[in-house]
């Protein structure tokens, strides 16, 4: 069992390296989308939290969070993240089909389909809200109710996470709305059942290891150098840059590979650096009619 898990993690690391090589060799412009998203998150956090107030001749900066502004900013960031995910998927799809989409062409594709991105975002938020409500309800009932509701809530959360894995590729490839895209995602996952989910968990395990390394580096930066020293400030900046790089790269890895996986599941074709042997070793493809 341990050997099998080790093999699957090694395969996930191989797929990660292949995907990163594809990005840096063919489509380095894809890095723009997650980087811009990260900058928007930082900027939105600052602008929605810090408020400059002026009273007489005194100018002060205070912490303040307006619920309405915070909600609007959060929705805008979620929509932007969904749109950029569609842009990355479109670029990858064009590359898999032998073309080469420019950054501007991919951005135009995303903007033309903003209504689909908005619809999926609202559907995803509704599902997340229902799952959160169910989990909160399980904490308010008796012991027997908690034993029943908590496993159900956990299973539903896992099922939802699996079902939506390939929704964005389904929207980009088929032009589906959220419900049809969710159905297409589930069908594609059924045709690639098995190692596809292990690959997803493997990517998560690898990213968690890298996050853990970053946490250790942050602890070193916090406690080893003298407080407030130049070395400590540089250490914190390095840690922030490290976490940003990990988040950006693994967002790209997941999006690009999910696109390749959907392409192979629905078209039966491999592309870019993903040979049929590599994909068939990472998933178990079944006939579409089964």
C-alpha angles and dihedrals in degrees: 000000000000090000091051091050091048091051091050092050090049089051091049090051089050090052090048091054092046092050093048090049089052091051096047095040102043112012113025088152087074087077088070094071100057091037092055089046090053092049090049091051091052093044093047092049091054098043095046094046105039119060124186112217128185123203118176104310095337121100116191137174115217137177113255135156119192110201093216094049091043092052093047092049091047092051091048091051092048091050091048091049091051092047092049090048088056090048092053091046091050092051091049093046092052090049092049089052092052099262135108119230116199123225091255093049091052092047091051089051090054093048092049089055099041090120090061090047090050093048093050092046091054091046091050092048091050091052092047090049092051092049091048091050091050092051092048090048090055089061093054100053129075128282093270091049091051091051089054102038101041095059090045091050091048093049092049091050091051092046091050092049090052096043095054096047094102101028096109093051089048090053093048097043101039103023090234128166118238098275096046090043090053090050091049090048092053091047092050091049090051089054090050097037121155118028093031090076092042088053089053091050090044092055089049092049091051092048090048090054090052091047090051090053088051091051090052090050090050091052090050091050091048100049111021104058119057112274112268093008125140090247091056093049091049089047092054091048091051091050092050091049090048094052090046091052093049093048093047095046097046092046087056093044092054095044096047094044093046088054092050090047093051091045091053094043095051103028101028090227132122122208147174109018093336107102120194089250092056094047093044088050091053099043137024107233118206128192113277092239095059 
